[in-house]
Amino acid sequence: MKGLSLIEMLIAISLFALLALLGSSLLNISVSSNLSIQEKNDRLDKLVLLNKYLRQDFTQSVNTIPRDQMGAYELSTMELNSSDSDEILLRLIKLSDTDGLEDTGALRKIIYKLDNGELIRESYRYIDNEEPFQIETLLNEVDYVDLEIFFENVSYEAWPISEEIFFDSSLPEAVEVKIGFYDLSIFNKILLVNYG
């Protein structure tokens, strides 16, 4: 019996190493692709939740300016501003969800803000509460949020557009929300505002 020569052994080991390297690189590509798909699915789930909240908040928004105990106007029913910095994007007054008998029919304050790349929704049990009872981070890696407000067939970048609108307690007809992410992807949605 004759054994394998040194050259034949080196060729066999080289082929085995090449196959092992190819297999490990395919495994690495598969894992990174799976992680990328998981990140996209997570963002999609968050966008679905954001869409649900925005649709619910705009649908339940009210056009009654609340007053304090002395009768002075406290704040407008809705304030909107586009932003790529850390500030309040949207503040609105809406009818409360039916969480129980004590909250039924109450007015609730909702604030959306951009804070260090995170889109945050703060929910206040009543409009005069200083501290939110629920804070939720809806999106991460947000670069900017553009809001375009539509009222009487004209678009605006902020709301209320005048003091007259503030005291008239008018609401915009629709709001276009455009969210840009650090990876250059964009979410765009037009939402109708309640006129009940």
Secondary structure as GFF3:
##gff-version 3
##sequence-region A 1 196
A	DSSP	alpha_helix	6	59	.	.	.	ID=ss1
A	DSSP	beta_strand	78	81	.	.	.	ID=ss2
A	DSSP	beta_strand	87	95	.	.	.	ID=ss3
A	DSSP	beta_strand	107	115	.	.	.	ID=ss4
A	DSSP	beta_strand	118	124	.	.	.	ID=ss5
A	DSSP	beta_strand	134	139	.	.	.	ID=ss6
A	DSSP	beta_strand	142	151	.	.	.	ID=ss7
A	DSSP	beta_strand	154	156	.	.	.	ID=ss8
A	DSSP	beta_strand	158	159	.	.	.	ID=ss9
A	DSSP	alpha_helix	163	168	.	.	.	ID=ss10
A	DSSP	beta_strand	174	181	.	.	.	ID=ss11
A	DSSP	beta_strand	186	192	.	.	.	ID=ss12
###
